[in-house]
Each structure stands twice: as C-alpha cells, then as structure tokens.
Amino acid sequence: MGVVATLLKAVPAAKKFEAKLTAMEAELAHLRAENARLTQELDQYLEQWETLDGPQVATLQYLAANTHGHAAEIAKSVAINVQIADSSLKFLASLRFVAPAKPAAKTTPAAKARFALAAKGERYLRSRGLA
C-alpha cells in the first residue's frame, strides 16, 4: 500500500487531493530512480577519471604485492618519506582504494595502523596495467 492510499484511508477528507497526491507519489518514485541511476553513472565517471600520484600508486602496488602494510614498511620498500607514505594511506583510505586491515590477534596499543588493498585499488591498478 502506497503512501497516498495509506493517507486516504487514515484521513478521508484528503480524498479531494487524491489525484494530485497520486501524481506527486509517481513523480517522487521517478525522481528517486533517476537519482539512483545518475549517482551510479557519476560514480563510474569519477572512478574512470581519478588519477593518483607516484607515491600513491607505489603504495597501491606495494599492497597488491603484500597482504597488508603500514606506513613505515611501505616507505622503506618504495623509498619515500614515512610522512608521505602515511598521508598517501590516509588519502587512499578516504577514497576507498585501501581499507584498514584486520588487526592481528595479539596487538599492542602502540601497533601501527595497517592497511590492505581494497577492490577499488585493485581495479585502479588493473585498469592501468600496473598490477
């Protein structure tokens, strides 16, 4: 039962607005469907045109070759500054190219944040022939 039918059942006086309410309900359904389609289309274009700089790509490649990593080991492996590796990881996480890795069973409070390659990061590398 739609919103209009529920309203008309609950408020009989609203019967005189039935045609207008039905039209508005149909328009709302159409606009929601169009919004979902456009959002999906936008996501595809954004992903297609997103470009990353050298340290970010190197970070993705490191994570593609290893199950997970943290800024210090990535920096050492790809010969970049630890701060650059850390900021690259944060940026890549904000765009969902990487995701926080599940912590090991025994972690200390001082354990470094570990990241793993996300599906979006894998697609990025594959689509550019970097993986």
N, C-alpha and C positions, 0 to 999 in steps of 0.2 A: 504494500500500500504506500503510495507516494505521499509527499508532504501535503499536497493540495487535498487529497482525499481524506487524510487524517484531520486536516484543518476543517474541512466542510462537515465532517462527522461530529467534531467537537464543538464547532461554532456554526449552527445552522444559518445564522444571519449573514455569514460570509458567502452564501450561495450566489448572491448577486455579483460577486467578484470572481466566480469560478473560471470563466473564460480567460480573464487576464492572468489569474494565478496559474492556470494550466500553461499558458503561453510563456510565462516567466520561468516556470519549472523546466519546460522544454529548452528554453534558451540557456538556462543555467547548466543543464546536462550537456548541451552542445559546447558551451564555453569551457567546461571542465575537460571535456575530451580534447578540444583544440589546445588547451593549455598543456595537457599531458603530452600531446604529440609535439608541440613546439619545444617543450622542455627537453624531450628526448632528442630532438633534432639539434638543439643548441649544444647539448652535452657531446654529441658526436662531432660537431664542428670544433668545439673547444678542444677536445682531445686530439683532433686531427692537426690543429694549428699550434698546440702547445709545444714550445721548444725549451730545452734546458741547456744550461751552460756546461762547460767541461767538467768541473768538479762534481756537478750533479749527475751527469752521465757516468762518470767514473764510479761514483757511489752506487748507482744502479747496477753497473757491470760487476762491481765487487759483490754486491748482494746476490746477483744472479749466479755467481760462481761459488758462493758460500751460503749456507743456510740462514745465517744471521750475522750481524756485526754491530759494533758500537763505534763512535766517532774516532777514538784513538787508534783502533786497529785499522779502520778504513783509511785514516790519514797516513799511517805508516805504510800501508800497502800501495796506495796510489800516489804517494809523495806530495801530499798537500798539508797545509796547516790544520791542526786539530780544530781550531775555531771555524775554519771554512767547512770542514767535514761535519761539524756539529750543526752549523747553520744550514748546510745542504740537507742534512737529515730532517731537520725541523721543517724546512720548506717542502721537501718531498712528502713528508707525512701530512702536511696541511693540504696538499693536492692529492693525497691518497695514492702516491706512487709507491710508498713504503708504509708498513704498519708496524706498530710495536710488536716485538717478538715475545712469545710467552716466556716468562722468567723460568729459570731452572728451579728445580725443587728446593735446593738449598741456596738461597741468595742472601747476601748481606745488605744492610741498609745502604751501604756505600756502592752497591753494584751499579754499573754504568747502564744507561738505557740502551737496550739492544733493539735493532730493527731488522725486519725481514722484507724481502721484495714482495709487493702486492701484485695482484693481477694486472692492474693498470700499468705498473712499472714494467712487467713482463711484456705487455702489448707494445709499450713505447719502444723498448729495445728491439723487439722482433720486427715491428713495422719499419724500423730504420736500418735493419740489418746489422744491429750491434750485439745481438745475442747469439 
